Amino acid sequence: VQLQASGGGSVQAGGSLRLSCAASDRLVRIGRMGWYRQGPGKERELVADTTAEGSVNYGDSVKGRFTISRDTAVNTVAVQMNNLKPEDTAVYLCYAGTQLYAGHWYTRDVWGQGTLVTVSS
């Protein structure tokens, strides 16, 4: 399974962007699916993720500004990012916890290639 992310770019502070991510296999079972980011000189941090049942988790720095959505039928996930700030500048990485069976169920994390978001002041 591969993840294809799109939607990054450059925006001024206060602007909005929408990132989308699609799994190459629409039929694979996915548990958690969402986004992390890694800014310059920073550690990777959670942006937002969601379970197949619809439970959502946001990073503290994006709460109230970002909204994650997911279509479990076709294995896509998106994040709407509003009121962007310069500190949101980062490479955003899509990930999926694919659920595979080999005599028992296990989870294999898959990461997309990353998409750059640049917010200027």
C-alpha positions in Angstrom: 0.0 0.0 0.0 1.3 3.5 -0.9 0.0 6.8 0.3 -0.2 9.8 -2.1 -0.5 13.2 -0.5 -1.4 16.4 -2.3 -2.4 20.0 -1.5 0.7 21.6 0.0 2.0 25.0 -1.0 2.8 28.5 0.2 0.3 30.8 1.9 0.3 33.9 3.9 -0.5 33.9 7.6 -4.2 33.7 8.2 -4.8 31.8 5.0 -6.0 28.3 4.4 -4.9 25.1 2.7 -6.4 21.6 2.3 -4.2 18.5 2.3 -5.5 15.3 0.9 -4.1 11.7 1.0 -5.2 8.6 -0.7 -4.2 5.0 -0.2 -3.4 3.1 -3.4 -5.4 0.1 -2.1 -9.0 1.2 -1.5 -9.9 -2.2 0.0 -7.2 -2.6 2.6 -8.4 -2.2 6.2 -7.0 0.8 7.9 -7.3 1.6 11.6 -5.8 5.0 12.3 -5.2 7.4 9.4 -4.0 10.9 9.6 -1.2 13.4 9.5 2.0 14.3 11.3 4.3 17.1 10.5 8.0 18.0 10.9 9.1 21.6 10.9 12.6 22.9 10.5 14.7 21.8 13.4 11.7 20.3 15.1 10.6 16.8 16.0 7.8 15.1 14.2 4.4 15.9 15.9 0.9 14.8 15.5 -1.4 17.1 13.4 -4.5 15.0 13.5 -5.7 11.5 13.1 -8.9 9.5 13.1 -9.9 5.9 13.7 -12.1 3.9 11.4 -14.9 4.3 13.9 -14.6 8.1 13.7 -12.7 9.0 16.8 -10.6 12.1 16.2 -7.4 13.3 17.8 -5.7 16.7 17.3 -2.4 18.0 18.2 -2.6 20.8 20.8 -1.2 23.4 18.4 -3.8 23.0 15.7 -7.0 22.5 17.8 -9.7 24.9 16.6 -7.9 25.7 13.4 -7.6 22.3 11.6 -10.3 19.8 10.8 -9.6 16.3 9.7 -12.0 14.2 7.6 -11.9 10.7 6.3 -13.7 8.5 3.8 -13.3 5.0 5.0 -15.0 3.6 1.9 -12.2 4.7 -0.4 -9.3 5.1 2.2 -8.8 8.8 1.9 -8.1 11.4 4.5 -7.9 15.2 4.3 -7.1 18.0 6.7 -8.6 21.5 6.2 -6.1 24.0 7.7 -7.5 27.4 8.5 -5.9 30.5 10.1 -2.4 29.2 9.3 0.5 30.6 11.2 4.2 30.8 10.3 4.8 28.1 12.9 2.7 25.7 10.9 5.5 25.6 8.3 6.5 22.0 8.0 6.6 18.9 5.8 3.2 17.2 6.4 3.2 13.5 6.3 0.2 11.3 5.8 0.2 7.9 7.5 -2.1 4.9 7.7 -2.2 2.0 10.1 -3.0 -0.8 7.7 -4.5 -3.9 9.2 -3.1 -7.1 7.6 -3.8 -10.7 8.2 -1.2 -13.5 8.3 -2.8 -16.0 10.6 -3.6 -13.2 12.9 -4.3 -9.5 12.5 -1.5 -7.0 12.8 -0.9 -3.4 12.1 1.7 -2.1 9.6 2.2 1.7 9.5 2.6 3.2 6.1 3.9 6.7 5.4 3.4 9.0 2.5 6.2 11.0 0.9 5.3 14.3 2.6 4.0 17.6 1.3 5.5 21.0 2.1 3.5 23.7 3.7 5.1 27.1 3.9 3.3 30.0 5.8 4.8 33.4 5.5 4.2 36.3 7.9 
